[in-house]
């Protein structure tokens, strides 16, 4: 594995995690009616942890526990891969995190024709994409249900 590849992959995973965290903050900001959530003591950079924010979304019935688990798993791999300079691959990051069993949880992303590294990359990308989609969709659903926003059909 070349160091150039590792740097690009670290950047990609870091970018995904920053976007996930921003989306979680925005969703909570909407749900909790915090106008400037970026400046919030709870949602700002020195506020609640990512895990605590996911727990708030779970407690508010915005997300299901399976999404919380998937996003937590993503962040655990991210933390190991991005912060530990000795970790040279996603495979090594996953192997060092004994709790992470992506291959059993997401078997459709793993096959004998693709390297484990490529499969882990694909798996984490899909967790990110599905997580972003579900966070947005479930936040809107929650806001509609609570009457915070009203979506009207164009044909009415």
N, C-alpha and C positions, 0 to 999 in steps of 0.2 A: 504494500500500500504506500503510495507516494505521499510525501508531506503536503504537496500541493492539493492532492485529492482530499486529504484529511482537513486541511484548512478550509477548503470550499464546503465540505460537508459540515464542519463545525459552524461555519457562517450560516449555512442553510438552517440547521437545527436551532441556532440562536435566534435567527430571524423568525422562524415559526413560533418559538416560545414567547418572544416579545409581542408578536401579533396576537397570540392566544391570551396573554395577560392583559393586553389593551382591550381586547374584546370582552373579557370577563369583567374588567373595570367598567367599560361602557354599559354592559348589560346591568350590572349592579347599580350604576348611576341612574339609569332609566327606572329601574324597579323601585329604588329607594328615593327617587325624585331629588337626586343631588345634581343641581344644575351644572356646576363646574367640578366634575368628579376628579379631574386631573389635579386639582388643588386640594382635594379632600384629605383630611387627616387619616381616614380609614382606607381610601382607595388610592391615595397618592403613593409616591415611591417609598415612603417610610411607613406605610400603613400595614394593613393586614397581609399575612402571607397568602400565596396562591392557594394553598390548601384551605385556609380559613375562608377565602372568598368562594371557593367551590362549595364548602359546607354551607355558606349562606344561601347560595343558589339551590342547593339540595333541600335545605330547611324551608325555603320559600316555595318549594315544589316547582321550580323552574326547570331543573334538570333531574334526571334519574341517577341512581347510584352507579349504574353501568358507565355513564358518561364521565362521572366524577372519577371512577376507577381508571378509565382509559386515559384521561387527561393527567391524572396523577402519575400513572406509569410513564407517559411521555416525558413529564417533567423530571422524573427520577433518572431516566436514561439521559436526558439533556444535561442534568446537573453533573453526572459522572463524566459524560463525554466532553462537555464544554469547559468544565472547571479543573479537570485533572489532566495535567500536561503529559503524564505517563500513559494515558489512554490514547491509543493510536487508531482505534477503529470502533465502530458501533458494536461489533461483535464482542470486543473486549469490554466495552462499557456494560453491555447486557450480561455478560458472563460474570462480571464483578459485582453486579447487583443481583443477589440471590433471589430476591422477591419477584424479579421481572421474568415472566415466562411468555414472551410474545409469540413464540412458535406454537405453543399449545392454545393460546387465546385467539390467535388470528392465523389459523393454518392455511387459509386461502392465499396468503402472500408468500408462502414458502414452498418451493419445489426443488427437485434435483437438478433442474436445468439452469437455475440461477444461484449465484454465490450467496452465502449467508449474509454477507455485507450488503449486497444489493437488495436482498429480501428485507433486511432490517430497515434499510433506507426507505423502501417502498411502504413497508408497514407503518413506520413513523409518519411518513408523508400522509398516508390515508387516515391515521388517527388524527393528525392535525386538520386535514380537510373536513373530515366528518365532524370533528369537534367544533370547528368554526361554524359549519352549517347548522348543526344542532343548537349551538348557543344562540345564534341569531334567530332561528326559527322558534325555539322554545321561549325566548324572551318576548318576541312579538305575540306569540300565543298567550303568554301570561298577561301581558299588558292589555290585550283585547279582552280577555276573560275578566280582568279586574276593572274594565271600563276606562282605563287610562287613555287608550287610543280607540278610535272607531274606524274600522275599515269598511268602506261602502263599495258595493258593486257598481261598476261604471254603467251598467244597463238600467239601473233604477231611476 
